[in-house]
């Protein structure tokens, strides 16, 4: 069936182009949104896993620090204003010559 210049266009053809354009836009927007949501969820999941791994490593570091403090009897080394001190646990010296952070300390000579 051919249409001539004077005849009206087929109503089906009049709606076909806008329908296809709308369908293509809908699929494009939906696909883009799905892709963005997928990328965001993968990114968030990756950050959650990294955070969990870092928390485990922090706990391991705290355990190691507690073990070091236990094996060194709470003795620490500090340097303040270019002077070095051995900081002892509380109650180890009756009249300490120096204190660092409220704890008794012994000053080391720098030679």
C-alpha positions as CSV (number, residue, x, y, z in Angstrom):
1,X,0.0,0.0,0.0
2,X,1.5,3.2,-1.1
3,X,0.7,6.6,0.2
4,X,0.6,9.6,-2.1
5,X,1.2,13.2,-1.3
6,X,-2.4,14.0,-0.6
7,X,-3.2,10.9,1.5
8,X,-2.8,10.8,5.4
9,X,0.1,8.8,6.8
10,X,-0.4,5.5,8.4
11,X,-1.2,6.0,12.2
12,X,1.1,3.1,13.1
13,X,4.1,4.7,11.4
14,X,3.4,8.0,13.2
15,X,3.8,6.4,16.6
16,X,6.7,4.0,15.7
17,X,9.5,6.5,15.7
18,X,8.7,8.2,19.0
19,X,8.1,4.8,20.5
20,X,11.5,3.5,19.4
21,X,13.2,6.7,20.5
22,X,11.6,6.4,23.9
23,X,12.5,2.7,24.2
24,X,16.1,3.4,23.3
25,X,16.3,6.2,25.9
26,X,14.7,4.0,28.5
27,X,17.1,1.2,27.9
28,X,20.1,3.6,27.8
29,X,19.1,5.3,31.0
30,X,18.3,2.0,32.7
31,X,21.5,0.3,31.6
32,X,23.6,3.3,32.6
33,X,22.0,3.5,36.0
34,X,22.5,-0.3,36.5
35,X,26.1,0.1,35.5
36,X,26.7,3.0,37.9
37,X,25.0,1.1,40.8
38,X,27.0,-2.0,40.1
39,X,30.3,0.0,40.0
40,X,29.3,1.8,43.3
41,X,28.4,-1.4,45.0
42,X,31.7,-3.0,44.0
43,X,33.6,0.1,45.2
44,X,31.8,0.2,48.5
45,X,32.3,-3.6,49.0
46,X,36.0,-3.2,48.3
47,X,36.3,-0.4,50.8
48,X,34.5,-2.4,53.5
49,X,36.9,-5.3,52.9
50,X,39.9,-3.0,53.1
51,X,38.6,-1.5,56.3
52,X,38.1,-5.0,57.8
53,X,41.6,-6.0,56.8
54,X,43.0,-2.8,58.4
55,X,41.1,-3.4,61.6
56,X,42.6,-6.9,61.8
57,X,46.1,-5.4,61.2
58,X,45.5,-2.7,63.9
59,X,44.5,-5.4,66.4
60,X,47.6,-7.4,65.5
61,X,49.7,-4.3,66.1
62,X,48.1,-3.7,69.4
63,X,48.7,-7.3,70.4
64,X,52.3,-7.0,69.4
65,X,52.7,-3.7,71.3
66,X,51.2,-5.3,74.4
67,X,53.6,-8.2,74.1
68,X,56.5,-5.9,73.7
69,X,55.5,-3.9,76.8
70,X,55.1,-7.1,78.8
71,X,58.5,-8.4,77.8
72,X,60.3,-5.1,78.5
73,X,58.6,-4.7,81.9
74,X,57.2,-1.3,80.8
75,X,60.6,0.3,80.2
76,X,60.5,2.7,77.3
77,X,63.1,5.0,75.6
78,X,62.2,8.6,75.0
79,X,64.0,11.6,73.5
80,X,62.9,15.1,74.5
81,X,64.6,18.2,73.3
82,X,67.6,16.3,72.1
83,X,68.1,14.5,75.5
84,X,67.6,10.8,75.9
85,X,65.8,9.1,78.8
86,X,65.0,5.6,79.9
87,X,61.5,5.8,81.3
88,X,60.8,3.3,84.1
89,X,57.5,1.9,85.3
90,X,55.7,3.8,88.2
91,X,57.1,2.9,91.6
92,X,60.5,1.7,90.6
93,X,62.4,4.7,92.0
94,X,61.6,6.4,95.3
95,X,63.1,9.8,94.4
96,X,63.6,9.9,90.7
97,X,66.1,12.5,89.3
98,X,63.9,13.1,86.3
99,X,60.3,12.3,85.3
100,X,58.9,11.9,81.8
101,X,55.1,12.0,81.6
102,X,54.8,11.5,85.3
103,X,56.9,8.4,85.3
104,X,60.4,8.1,86.8
105,X,63.2,8.4,84.3
106,X,67.0,8.1,84.0
107,X,68.9,10.4,81.7
108,X,71.4,8.9,79.3
109,X,74.6,10.8,78.5
110,X,75.0,11.5,74.8
111,X,78.6,11.1,73.7
